[in-house]
Amino acid sequence: MTEDEDIRDDPNYRFGVIMGRMQTLTDIMALFAQGDAADDDLPGQLRDIVRRQETISRWMDQAKAECDAEAEMLHAELKAAEDDEGDDA
């Protein structure tokens, strides 16, 4: 068993992934809330827009990294299953 398999099977890791996804959803929903700037504060509204764009960009980067890691683990799992089938033949 490799170190990657140990991590993948660790309930703490799986719980952390779920909690991270839940926090991400909460953060994304907050982006749709009204910003802090008053209606007549154009510079403040622009800062709110920039802050939202930065948050969305960071979220997308994190989501991509998470998907890449999940895909790598799934690939390793499928490869191991394929190797096990080849050994049984």
N, C-alpha and C positions, 0 to 999 in steps of 0.2 A: 504494500500500500504506500503510495507516495504522499508527500506533504500536502499537495493540492487536494487529494481525495480526503485527507483528514479534515481539511478546512471545509470542504463541500458538505461533508456529513455532520459537521459540528452544528448542533441546534442553536448555539449562540450566534453563529455566523448567519444562519437562515433567519433567525429572529431579527438580527441587525439589518439584514437586507429588507425585510418587511417594514421595519420601523423607518428605515431610510426612505422607502417608497412612500409611506404615509406622510412623512414630513415634507417630501417633495410635492405631493399633491396639495398639502396645506399651503405651502409657499406659492405654488402656481395660482391657487384660488385667491390668495391675497393680492396677487398682481391685478386682479380684476376689480378690486375695491378702489374707491375714490382715493386719490392721493392726498397728501397733507396740505398742498398749496390751496390758497383761496381762489375763488373763481376769477378774480381780477388780478391775480399774481401770475402773469405770463412767464417770467423767469422761473418762478417756483414750479409751475406746471411743466415747463421744459425739463427741469431737474428731475421731477417725478417720472417723466417719460424716459429719460436717460437711465435712471435707477431701475426702472422696470426692464428696459432693454438689457442692461447689464445682468440683471437677475435671470432673465430668460436665457441669455447666452451661457451663463454659468450653469444653469440647470441643464441645458442641452449638452454641454460638455460632460457633466457628471453622468447624465443618462447614457450618453454614448460610451463612456468608460465602463459603466456598470453593464451595459449590454455586451460590450466586447469581452468582459470578464466572464459573464454568464455563458456566452457563446463558446469561449475557450474551454470552460469546464464541461459544457455539454459535448463538445467535440471530443475531449479526453474520455468522457464517459462512454460515448458511442464507439470510440476506437477500442477501449478496453473490452466492451461487450463484443465487438467484432473479433478481437483477438481471442477471447474466451470461446467463441463459437468455432473458430479455426482450430483451437486446441482440442475441442471435443470431437472433431471429425476424424 
